[in-house]
Amino acid sequence: MRVEIITPDKELFKGEAKSVTVPGVDGSMGFLNNHAPLITVLKAGDVKVITEKGEELFPVKGGVVEVMKNTVLILAE
């Protein structure tokens, strides 16, 4: 699936991933290919992206995540 993590200052990540885990306000959520469409709010924590090369962590202070058509778009603070 395609993943983009964007802050007001820069793009933190853009590429393909096997899975993504985000710190949702109601708890941690994970996304895989073909996940149902979803928009939710994030709280402070780490976004974990698992790619072919391994695992990457991106700390965020909050934001919004949108999942649609095998694309995960994270607008982070």
C-alpha positions in Angstrom: 0.0 0.0 0.0 1.1 3.6 -0.5 1.9 5.7 2.5 2.5 9.4 2.9 3.3 11.1 6.2 3.2 14.9 5.9 3.8 17.7 8.4 3.3 21.4 7.8 7.1 21.7 7.4 8.1 18.7 5.4 7.3 15.2 4.1 8.5 12.6 6.5 7.8 9.5 4.4 6.4 8.6 1.0 6.5 5.1 -0.4 5.3 1.6 -0.2 4.7 -0.3 3.0 3.5 -3.7 4.2 1.7 -2.2 7.3 1.2 1.0 9.2 0.3 1.4 12.9 -0.9 4.8 14.2 -1.7 6.2 17.7 -5.4 6.9 17.4 -7.3 8.8 20.0 -9.3 5.6 20.8 -6.2 3.4 20.8 -3.5 2.1 18.5 -4.8 1.1 15.0 -3.1 -0.9 12.3 -3.6 -0.9 8.5 -2.9 -3.5 5.9 -3.7 -3.7 2.2 -7.4 -3.5 1.3 -8.4 -1.9 4.6 -11.9 -0.4 4.7 -12.0 3.4 4.1 -11.5 5.4 7.3 -10.7 8.9 8.6 -9.8 9.4 12.3 -7.9 11.7 14.6 -4.4 10.9 16.0 -2.9 11.6 19.4 0.7 12.1 20.3 2.8 9.0 19.7 4.8 7.0 17.1 3.6 6.1 13.6 5.2 2.7 12.7 5.7 1.9 9.1 6.9 -1.6 8.1 8.5 -1.7 4.6 10.5 -4.3 2.7 13.6 -2.8 4.3 12.4 -3.0 7.9 10.6 -0.9 10.5 10.6 2.9 10.7 9.2 5.1 13.5 7.9 8.6 13.1 7.0 10.6 16.2 3.9 12.8 15.8 2.2 15.2 18.2 -1.3 14.5 16.7 -3.0 14.9 13.4 -5.4 13.1 11.0 -5.2 9.8 9.1 -7.2 8.9 6.0 -7.2 5.4 4.6 -8.7 4.9 1.1 -8.0 2.6 -1.9 -4.8 1.1 -0.5 -3.4 4.6 0.4 -2.7 5.8 3.9 -2.4 9.6 4.2 -1.2 11.0 7.5 -1.4 14.7 8.1 0.7 15.1 11.3 1.6 17.8 13.6 
